[in-house]
Amino acid sequence: MNRVRYVYWRDDQFWLGYLEQYPDYVTQGESLEDLQAHLRDLHADLSGGLIPGVRQVAELELA
């Protein structure tokens, strides 16, 4: 089973969050479980190439 990290918070009525690898794409849900479902869908779209121009986060090793 693959896992990805996500950041989330509650803002009054909704749960908001984004995938750590794709911080430019925030989504929301009515519950934490709903937010997780939206994050799964978002990950499929982003990693599947369905959304053009996706920015990603990477690490660069320095000498």
C-alpha positions, -999 to +999 in steps of 0.1 A: +000+000+000+014+034-010+013+063+014+016+100+010+019+127+036-007+155+038-012+187+058-047+195+071-066+219+094-101+228+103-115+262+093-149+267+109-172+244+088-147+226+066-116+205+068-089+218+044-057+201+033-030+195+007-007+168-003+028+175+010+043+167-024+019+191-041+014+221-018-001+244-044-033+223-046-056+227-016-089+208-013-116+206+014-141+182+029-171+183+052-153+158+075-118+145+079-128+113+060-143+134+032-111+155+030-091+123+027-113+110-001-108+143-020-070+141-014-070+106-028-088+119-059-065+149-062-034+126-059-047+104-087-053+134-110-019+151-102+002+120-104-017+107-134-008+137-155-045+149-158-035+184-145-009+202-166+020+223-152+021+206-118+048+219-095+065+194-073+087+194-042+121+177-042+153+176-022+187+187-036+218+173-020+245+199-015+282+191-012 
